[in-house]
Amino acid sequence: MMRRIFPHPVLSLMILVVWMMLVNRFAWGSLVFAAILAVLVPVATAPYWPGVTRYRNLLGLPGFAWVVFVDIIKANIAVAKIVLFMPKSQLRPAWVVVPLEIRQPEAIAMLASAITLTPGTLSCDLSQGKDALLVHCLHAPDPEAVLEEIKTRYEARLKEIYP
C-alpha cells in the first residue's frame, strides 16, 4: 500500500523540500500543496522508471551534496579568475574520458550533473556501454589530475551511496 502511494519516497521528500524552499516562507497551504505534489508526481511518473532505485547508504547523500556545493563555489572563483585575468594563450582546455565504475543510471546521472553544475567542466557524452563519460574542461593543464579528482571526490562517494 505504501509503495503504491510513495513509489519513490526519496523523490517525494525532495519535491516537498524543494517546493518549500522555492516558496521561501512557511505557510500551511504551501506545505499541503507540496505534500500533494510529493504524492502525485512520483505516482504519475512511476510507469516511466525502469525499477526501484536501490541505495547502499542513503546517509551519504548529504555529504555528496555538500562536496558538490563547495566545489561549485570554488570553481566559480577559479573560472572568474580565468576569465578576468588569464591570457587566452595560457588557457589549456581539455577533453577527459572518465571510465565509470558506477553502473546505476541514477548514480551516473548524479555524477554527470555534479560535473556539469561545477563551472569550468561539462559532461558531454556517455558511452554506448555506459562505462565512460566524456567531460570537457575549460582549463586543465593536467587532465589526469581532473580525472583523479572526479573519481575520488564524486564517483567514490556515489559508490558508497549506490550498490
Summary of the structure (lengths in Angstrom):
residues: 163
radius of gyration: 18.7
end to end distance: 25.7
largest distance: 62.2
contacts: 434
relative contact order: 0.14
helix: 62%
strand: 11%
